[in-house]
């Protein structure tokens, strides 16, 4: 039978339970009568879905104001998907990290380091060697982040902030701050620059990560344990959840996805560069929070994070077509993050 603490926590979160297991994160009406949902629940539900309305509004705005500049052209829309794919891939696993009550600020730097290692591996050992090197880089970085957070007890914010510098400095060191070219056509086609018919391979990578991430978070015990850990770590522990293992695994998944993003960057640009992924951690976190994932844990949605990433890509593309400079785009991105935090609130 579930513990008293877990029963209280599940009831407070409106989650059903049976035999100590959370069955679903779908909200239900606990009361026997047909009572109206509390105002707080309605507000929380609105916050979870505001990203979809916002996406439509922003799309219509740019479609109307930039219709004479090719915004609605198929090539431009596909280009938005290409530019957003890497952020979307990292946003999927960032959803797990935030849902577990942690944060990862090192994803952008890990992506840059993985792109350099992959490019060097492809040049020296072929495609397989490059892929193994890139994925291995992500796993090692994620393992270090996870162990420092769960074993030593250093806050993930500080750990990943330090790892950001380590990864960025390592990428500059081993590449001598120069781009490392990739001339293997098979790699470049598969990891970024190819098209299967009219569909870019980057869009396929994004779709695969979105589907797998959504299924794992919503339909598996691991996903439910991630949400339980972020919702109330103490209650989750009392219910038999190994919260340290959960946090370790989500940190490793985040770094692994960052490495894949770096490999996609390298494939698209035909080279590995330490600058790739620089600043992406801001966009990734903003995409997840805009999509309905709580910065304080316990709630997350992969599909919302993907839509949030597409919204940021949509805004960046529209600002470019409007003639704004890169510095102005950074200002707009910062404002988006502030609005995302304000809209998300602390729903605990």
C-alpha positions as CSV (number, residue, x, y, z in Angstrom):
1,X,0.0,0.0,0.0
2,X,1.3,3.5,-0.7
3,X,2.7,5.5,2.2
4,X,0.6,8.2,3.9
5,X,3.0,10.9,2.7
6,X,2.7,9.6,-0.9
7,X,-1.1,9.4,-0.6
8,X,-1.3,13.0,0.5
9,X,1.1,14.2,-2.2
10,X,-0.8,12.3,-4.9
11,X,-4.1,13.7,-3.8
12,X,-2.7,17.3,-3.6
13,X,-1.4,16.9,-7.2
14,X,-4.7,15.3,-8.4
15,X,-2.8,12.1,-9.4
16,X,-4.4,8.7,-9.2
17,X,-2.4,5.9,-7.5
18,X,-2.7,2.2,-6.8
19,X,-0.3,-0.1,-5.1
20,X,2.3,2.6,-4.6
21,X,2.5,3.5,-8.3
22,X,1.4,6.7,-10.0
23,X,-0.9,5.6,-12.8
24,X,-1.0,8.8,-14.8
25,X,-0.2,12.5,-14.7
26,X,-3.6,13.3,-16.2
27,X,-5.5,15.4,-13.8
28,X,-8.8,14.1,-12.5
29,X,-11.6,15.3,-10.3
30,X,-11.2,13.7,-6.9
31,X,-14.6,14.7,-5.5
32,X,-17.4,12.3,-5.9
33,X,-19.9,15.0,-7.0
34,X,-19.8,16.9,-10.2
35,X,-18.1,19.9,-8.7
36,X,-16.3,22.6,-10.7
37,X,-12.6,22.5,-10.9
38,X,-10.8,24.9,-8.6
39,X,-9.7,28.2,-10.0
40,X,-6.1,27.3,-9.3
41,X,-6.4,24.2,-11.4
42,X,-8.0,26.1,-14.3
43,X,-5.2,28.7,-14.1
44,X,-2.6,25.9,-14.1
45,X,-4.2,24.2,-17.1
46,X,-4.2,27.6,-19.0
47,X,-0.5,28.0,-18.3
48,X,0.2,24.5,-19.6
49,X,-1.5,25.3,-23.0
50,X,-0.6,28.9,-23.5
51,X,2.3,28.0,-25.7
52,X,0.0,26.6,-28.4
53,X,-2.1,29.8,-28.5
54,X,1.1,31.9,-28.4
55,X,2.6,29.9,-31.3
56,X,-0.5,30.5,-33.5
57,X,-0.7,34.2,-32.6
58,X,3.0,34.8,-33.4
59,X,2.8,32.8,-36.6
60,X,-0.2,34.8,-37.8
61,X,1.6,38.1,-36.8
62,X,4.7,37.3,-38.9
63,X,2.6,35.9,-41.8
64,X,0.7,39.1,-42.1
65,X,3.6,41.6,-41.5
66,X,6.2,39.6,-43.5
67,X,4.1,38.1,-46.3
68,X,6.1,40.1,-48.9
69,X,9.4,38.9,-47.6
70,X,9.0,35.2,-48.1
71,X,8.0,34.2,-44.5
72,X,5.4,31.8,-45.7
73,X,7.6,30.3,-48.4
74,X,8.0,26.5,-48.0
75,X,11.8,26.8,-48.0
76,X,11.7,29.4,-45.2
77,X,9.4,27.3,-43.1
78,X,11.6,24.2,-43.6
79,X,14.6,26.4,-42.7
80,X,12.9,27.3,-39.4
81,X,12.6,23.5,-38.7
82,X,16.3,23.0,-39.5
83,X,17.4,25.8,-37.3
84,X,15.2,24.6,-34.4
85,X,16.0,20.9,-34.6
86,X,19.1,21.0,-32.3
87,X,17.3,23.1,-29.7
88,X,14.3,20.8,-29.9
89,X,16.4,17.7,-29.4
90,X,18.0,19.2,-26.2
91,X,14.6,20.5,-25.0
92,X,13.2,17.0,-25.0
93,X,15.7,15.8,-22.3
94,X,15.7,19.2,-20.6
95,X,12.0,18.5,-19.9
96,X,13.1,15.4,-17.9
97,X,15.8,17.3,-16.1
98,X,13.5,20.2,-15.0
99,X,10.6,17.7,-14.2
100,X,13.0,16.0,-11.8
101,X,13.7,19.2,-10.0
102,X,17.2,19.8,-11.5
103,X,18.6,22.1,-14.2
104,X,21.4,21.7,-16.8
105,X,23.3,24.7,-18.0
106,X,26.0,22.8,-19.8
107,X,24.1,21.5,-22.8
108,X,25.2,24.2,-25.2
109,X,28.9,23.8,-24.4
110,X,28.6,20.0,-24.5
111,X,27.1,20.3,-28.0
112,X,30.1,22.3,-29.1
113,X,32.6,19.9,-27.6
114,X,30.8,16.8,-29.1
115,X,30.8,18.5,-32.5
116,X,34.6,18.9,-32.4
117,X,35.2,15.3,-31.0
118,X,32.9,13.9,-33.7
119,X,34.6,15.8,-36.5
120,X,38.1,14.6,-35.3
121,X,36.8,11.1,-34.9
122,X,35.3,11.0,-38.4
123,X,38.6,12.3,-39.8
124,X,40.7,9.7,-38.0
125,X,38.5,6.6,-37.6
126,X,35.6,7.0,-39.9
127,X,31.9,7.6,-39.4
128,X,31.5,4.9,-36.7
129,X,34.5,6.3,-34.7
130,X,33.1,9.8,-34.9
131,X,29.7,8.7,-33.7
132,X,31.1,6.7,-30.8
133,X,33.4,9.6,-29.9
134,X,30.5,12.1,-29.9
135,X,28.1,10.0,-27.9
136,X,30.9,9.0,-25.5
137,X,31.6,12.7,-24.8
138,X,28.0,13.3,-23.9
139,X,27.8,10.2,-21.6
140,X,31.1,11.1,-19.7
141,X,30.0,14.7,-19.2
142,X,26.5,13.7,-18.1
143,X,27.9,11.1,-15.7
144,X,30.2,13.7,-14.1
145,X,27.3,16.1,-13.8
146,X,25.0,13.5,-12.3
147,X,27.6,12.1,-9.8
148,X,28.6,15.5,-8.5
149,X,24.9,16.4,-8.1
150,X,23.6,13.2,-6.5
151,X,26.7,11.8,-4.7
152,X,28.5,14.9,-3.4
153,X,25.3,17.0,-3.2
154,X,26.5,20.0,-5.2
155,X,23.4,21.8,-6.7
156,X,23.0,21.0,-10.4
157,X,23.0,24.7,-11.2
158,X,26.6,25.1,-9.9
159,X,27.8,21.8,-11.3
160,X,26.5,22.4,-14.8
161,X,27.6,26.0,-14.8
162,X,31.2,24.8,-14.0
163,X,30.8,22.1,-16.7
164,X,29.9,24.7,-19.2
165,X,33.3,26.3,-18.8
166,X,35.1,22.9,-18.8
167,X,33.4,21.7,-22.0
168,X,33.8,25.0,-23.8
169,X,37.5,25.3,-22.8
170,X,38.2,21.7,-23.8
171,X,36.6,22.2,-27.2
172,X,38.8,25.3,-27.8
173,X,41.9,23.4,-26.6
174,X,41.7,20.3,-28.7
175,X,40.7,22.2,-31.8
176,X,43.0,25.1,-31.4
177,X,39.9,27.3,-31.9
178,X,39.8,26.2,-35.5
179,X,37.0,24.5,-37.3
180,X,37.5,20.8,-37.9
181,X,36.1,19.8,-41.3
182,X,34.0,16.8,-42.1
183,X,34.2,15.6,-45.7
184,X,32.4,12.3,-45.3
185,X,29.2,12.7,-47.3
186,X,27.3,9.8,-45.6
187,X,27.8,11.4,-42.2
188,X,26.8,14.9,-43.4
189,X,23.7,13.6,-45.2
190,X,22.5,11.6,-42.2
191,X,23.3,14.1,-39.5
192,X,22.0,17.4,-40.8
193,X,22.5,18.4,-44.4
194,X,20.5,15.7,-46.2
195,X,16.9,15.5,-47.3
196,X,14.7,12.4,-47.7
197,X,12.4,13.7,-50.4
198,X,11.2,17.2,-49.3
199,X,11.8,16.3,-45.6
200,X,15.1,17.4,-44.0
201,X,16.9,14.8,-42.0
202,X,17.1,17.2,-39.1
203,X,13.3,17.3,-39.0
204,X,13.3,13.5,-38.8
205,X,15.7,13.6,-35.9
206,X,13.5,16.1,-34.1
207,X,10.4,14.0,-34.6
208,X,12.1,10.8,-33.4
209,X,13.3,12.5,-30.2
210,X,9.8,14.0,-29.7
211,X,8.0,10.7,-30.0
212,X,10.4,8.7,-27.8
213,X,10.5,11.4,-25.2
214,X,6.7,11.8,-25.1
215,X,6.2,8.1,-24.7
216,X,8.8,7.6,-22.1
217,X,7.6,10.6,-20.0
218,X,3.9,9.7,-20.2
219,X,3.7,5.9,-20.7
220,X,6.6,4.4,-18.7
221,X,7.4,3.9,-15.0
222,X,10.6,5.9,-15.5
223,X,8.7,8.9,-16.6
224,X,6.3,8.7,-13.7
225,X,9.2,8.4,-11.3
226,X,10.8,11.5,-12.8
227,X,7.7,13.5,-12.2
228,X,7.3,12.1,-8.7
229,X,10.9,13.0,-7.9
230,X,10.4,16.5,-9.0
231,X,7.0,16.8,-7.4
232,X,8.1,15.8,-3.9
233,X,11.4,14.1,-3.5
234,X,10.8,13.0,0.1
235,X,7.4,11.5,-0.7
236,X,8.9,9.7,-3.8
237,X,11.7,8.2,-1.6
238,X,9.2,7.0,1.0
239,X,7.3,5.3,-1.8
240,X,10.4,3.4,-2.9
241,X,11.7,5.6,-5.8
242,X,15.4,5.8,-6.0
243,X,15.5,9.5,-6.5
244,X,19.3,9.7,-6.8
245,X,19.3,7.2,-9.6
246,X,16.5,9.1,-11.4
247,X,18.4,12.3,-11.2
248,X,21.7,10.7,-12.3
249,X,19.9,9.2,-15.3
250,X,18.2,12.4,-16.4
251,X,21.5,14.3,-16.2
252,X,23.1,11.7,-18.4
253,X,20.2,11.8,-20.9
254,X,20.5,15.6,-21.1
255,X,24.2,15.5,-21.9
256,X,23.7,12.6,-24.4
257,X,21.0,14.6,-26.2
258,X,23.4,17.6,-26.2
259,X,26.0,15.5,-27.8
260,X,23.6,14.4,-30.5
261,X,22.7,18.0,-31.1
262,X,26.4,18.8,-31.5
263,X,26.7,16.0,-34.0
264,X,23.7,17.4,-35.9
265,X,25.4,20.8,-35.9
266,X,28.5,19.3,-37.3
267,X,26.6,17.4,-40.0
268,X,24.7,20.5,-41.1
269,X,27.8,22.8,-41.2
270,X,30.2,20.0,-42.4
271,X,32.5,20.8,-39.5
272,X,32.9,20.7,-35.8
273,X,33.4,24.1,-34.1
274,X,33.7,25.0,-30.4
275,X,31.2,27.9,-30.9
276,X,28.4,25.5,-31.9
277,X,25.7,25.4,-29.3
278,X,26.9,28.6,-27.6
279,X,24.0,30.2,-25.8
280,X,21.7,27.3,-26.6
281,X,21.1,26.5,-22.9
282,X,19.0,29.6,-22.6
283,X,16.8,28.7,-25.6
284,X,16.5,25.1,-24.5
285,X,15.3,26.1,-21.0
286,X,13.0,28.8,-22.3
287,X,11.5,26.3,-24.8
288,X,10.8,23.7,-22.0
289,X,9.3,26.3,-19.7
290,X,7.2,28.0,-22.4
291,X,5.9,24.5,-23.3
292,X,4.5,23.9,-19.8
293,X,7.4,22.3,-17.9
294,X,7.8,23.7,-14.4
295,X,11.2,25.1,-13.3
296,X,10.4,23.7,-9.9
297,X,9.8,20.1,-10.9
298,X,6.9,17.7,-10.9
299,X,5.4,18.7,-14.2
300,X,6.6,18.4,-17.8
301,X,5.4,18.0,-21.4
302,X,7.7,17.0,-24.2
303,X,5.3,18.1,-27.0
304,X,5.0,21.5,-25.3
305,X,8.8,21.8,-25.2
306,X,9.0,21.1,-29.0
307,X,6.3,23.7,-29.7
308,X,8.2,26.1,-27.4
309,X,11.4,25.5,-29.4
310,X,9.6,26.0,-32.6
311,X,8.1,29.3,-31.2
312,X,11.6,30.6,-30.4
313,X,12.8,29.6,-33.9
314,X,9.8,31.3,-35.4
315,X,10.6,34.5,-33.5
316,X,14.2,34.4,-34.4
317,X,13.4,33.9,-38.1
318,X,10.8,36.6,-38.1
319,X,13.2,39.1,-36.4
320,X,15.8,38.4,-39.0
321,X,13.4,39.0,-41.8
322,X,12.4,42.2,-40.1
323,X,16.0,43.3,-40.3
324,X,17.0,43.2,-36.6
325,X,20.6,42.6,-35.7
326,X,21.9,39.6,-33.7
327,X,22.3,41.7,-30.6
328,X,18.6,42.7,-30.8
329,X,17.7,39.0,-31.2
330,X,19.5,38.3,-28.0
331,X,17.5,40.9,-26.2
332,X,14.3,39.4,-27.5
333,X,15.4,36.0,-26.4
334,X,16.1,37.2,-22.9
335,X,12.7,38.8,-22.7
336,X,11.1,35.5,-23.8
337,X,12.9,33.7,-20.9
338,X,11.6,36.3,-18.4
339,X,8.0,36.0,-19.8
340,X,8.3,32.2,-19.7
341,X,9.2,32.2,-16.0
342,X,6.5,34.7,-15.2
343,X,3.9,32.6,-17.1
344,X,5.0,29.3,-15.6
345,X,4.8,30.6,-12.0
346,X,5.4,28.3,-9.0
347,X,2.6,25.7,-9.3
348,X,3.6,23.6,-6.3
